[in-house]
Amino acid sequence: MWVDVLKLREWYRTLQGRMVRRILNPDIQDLINLQENQSLLGIGYCQPYVPDATGTQTVVLAGPAQMGVTLWPEGTKQRATLVDETALPFAESTFDVVLLAHCLEMTGDPQALLEACWHSLRPDGRLVLMVPNRSGAWARRDDTTFAHGQPYSPGQVTRLLRKANFTVTQAEYALFIPPLKWRWVYKLYTFFEKAGRRWQAPVGGVLLVQARKDIFGMRAVRPKGRKVPSMVRVPATALRRTRLKIASM
């Protein structure tokens, strides 16, 4: 089940959303590790976590059609587009890094999504995932953005990635702060995070995974002749009027 992009944006503007971004952003930046002359594709809602591109770097954001997309960056040339997440409109081997945030858990076809990412990555490309942890408390709270869609365990993510010809190079739990909107919890977030990271307890709210494109395994096959649905939604009543008009001709 997809969450509307505007709801995600509003949640990240709340006190809880800003705290989550502050906690997760350093770890995600370490996994992305975008170098000079490299390119990054963010799929899902990645605005809180994409790095500021330098003059020699390229950052593109892709919003799944059922989620929507917001203007990005603001006040300059747009680098955000609407896509079918399972049939990306980019040439093969285009990007050095692909980031999935608020995406894998919501798509109806996770395997097709990962295979599309595989095709978009260069031979030495890296995939970075942020997904809700199946055993974490955040996946059980309906008032957070991590309670929607399908949460994953580390084993489930690893199996999906292997099937799509990715090799996991790093995986860790993150977001150990309880999903409570109490100010004392926010004040003690460093305590929760340090304790959770030290023991890597499986109660972290999200899984952060880095995987590398495997070019030695069997190549993922892109479906042929697949119809890509129109991004423009037409009311059912309009379609009915059109059919009646054609029938009367």
N, C-alpha and C positions, 0 to 999 in steps of 0.2 A: 504494500500500500504506500503510495507516494504522498509526501507532505508538500503542500504548496510552498513555493520558494518564498513568498511573502511572509508566511508564518515562521519559516526558518530564520529569515532576516530579523523579524521582530523578536524572536526568542534570543538571538545572539545579542540583542541590544538590552536585554534585561540584566539585572545584577548577576543572576545565576549563569546566563549565557556568557557574559564577559569573563566571569571566573573560569568557566570551562575553557574558553579560548586562551586565557592566560596560562592555564595548566598544560594544555595539549600542544600549543603552538611551538614551543621550543623543541619538543620531541619530534614533531612532524617535520620541522625545518631540518633537523639533523638527518632524518631519513631521506628527505628530498635532496638535500645537498647539491643544489643547482650550481653548476660551474659556469665560467665564462663561455660564451658561444654555444650554450646548451638551451634546449627548449622544454617546456613543461605544459602538459595538458591536464587540466582539472575537470573531472566529470562528477556531477552531482551538485552539491552546494559547497563550494571550496573557497569562497571569498574570505572567510576568517583565517584560512591557513595557507594561502598561496603567498610566496615571497614577492617583494617588490623587485621587478625585473630591472636589471641594469641595461646600459645601451647595447650590449652584445647578447643579452638573453631575451628569450621569447616566452611569454606566458599567455596561454589561451584557455578560456573557460567554456565548458559545454554543459548546458542544462538539459536534462532529459525532458522530452516533450510533455510528459504527464506531470512533471514538477514545475516547469517554467524556468525562466531565466531573468535576471535583473541586469540593468546596465552596469557595465564594469569595463575599465575603471571610470569613475565619474569625472566629467569635465575634460575628457580627452578622447582620442580615437578608440572606438569600442573593440574589445577583444573577447567578447562573450557571444555565444551563439546557441541556438536551439537545435537539438539533435535527437535521433533515435539512438539510444545508448547501446543497442545491440548491432547497429549498422552505421558506424561512425563515418562521416563524410570526409575523411582525411586520407591522403595517400599512404601507402604502406611504408613503414620505417621512417616516419616523420619526426617523432618525439624521442627525447632522451629519457624523460620521466613522465609517468602518468600517475596522477593522484586521484583516488576514489574516496570521497567523503560524503556521507549521507546518500549513498548510491547502491552499493552491493546489497544491503539489507532490504532495499525497497524494490529493486527490479524484479520483474516476473520471470526473467531468464538469466540467472547469474552466470551460467556457463557461457552463453552467447556474449554476454558483456565482457567477460575476461578474455575470450577469444578475439573480440574486437579490439581490446586493449593490446593484445599480443601483436596483432597486425599493425597497429599504429606505432608501436615501439621499434626503435632501431635495434640491431642485433645485440648490442650490449646495454640495452635499455633496462630501466628499473620501474617496477610498479610499487606504489605505496598505498596501503589500505588503512582506513579508519572504519572499523565496524563495531557495533554494540556487542559486548561480551555476553554470551548466553547465561553465564552464572553470575553476572554482576547485578547490582541493585538498580542501576540506571535503566536497564531494559525492562524493569517491572513498574516503573513510574510513568503513568500516562501523561503527566504534565511536563515531560522532558522530550527532547527531539530524538532520544535514543530508544524510545519505547515503541517505535513504529517499524513495521516490517519484520524481517526474519533475523534475530540475533544469531551469532555464530560462536562455536567453540573453536579453540585453536586447531583441533583435529579436522573439523569440517572445512575451515578455511584452507588448510594445507592440502586436503584432498581435492578441493576445487581448483586450486592453483596448479597442482601437479597435472590434473586432467587437461588444463589449458596450456601445458608446457611452460610453466614457471617453476623456478627453484627458490624456495624460501631461504633468504639469507639472514633475516632478523625478525624476531617476533617478541612482543612484550605486552604486558598489561599496563594500563594507564588509567587515570581518573579514579583515584581511590577515595576521594572526598564523598561523603554520603550525599545523595540527591535530595537534600533538605533545604528549604528556603529560610534558614535561620541564620542570622548574622554571625552568631558565635561560631557556626560551622565554617563560614567563609574566613573568619579571622584565624582559624586553626588549620587552614588548608595545607600549609607547609608541613605540619605534623603528620596529617593523613597521607600526603604524597610521599614523604620521606620513608615512613613506616611501610607503606605498601610497596614501594620500589625496592626497599631493602630485602623484603621477603618474597617479592613477586607473587603476592597472594592472588589467587584466581578470582577475587571479588572485584577487581578493577572494572570500571564502567565500560571501557572500550578495549579492543585489541588493536595494536598498531603493528602492521606487518610490512616488511620490505621483501620483494621478490625480484629475481632477475630473469629476464627472458632467456629461455632455453632454446638455442638454435641447433642443438645436436639431437634433440628428441624428435618424435614424429611431429610434423608440421600440422598445426591446426588448420582445418579446411574451412574456408569461408563459404557459407551457403550460397548457391547460385540461383538466380531467378527469384529471389525473395522480394516480395512487395513491401515497400516502405510506406507506412500509413501517412496520409496527409497531416501536416502540422496544424492545419486550419480546421477547426471543428465546425460542422454545419448542423444547425438544429434539425431534429428529426422531422418537424412539421414542414420545413423547407424542402426536404427530400420527398416527402409525400406529395406536396403540391407539384413538384417537378414530374413525378411519376404519373400523376393524373393528367397533366398537360400533355405528356408524350402519348398516353393512352388514347387521348381524345383526338389526336392528329390523324 
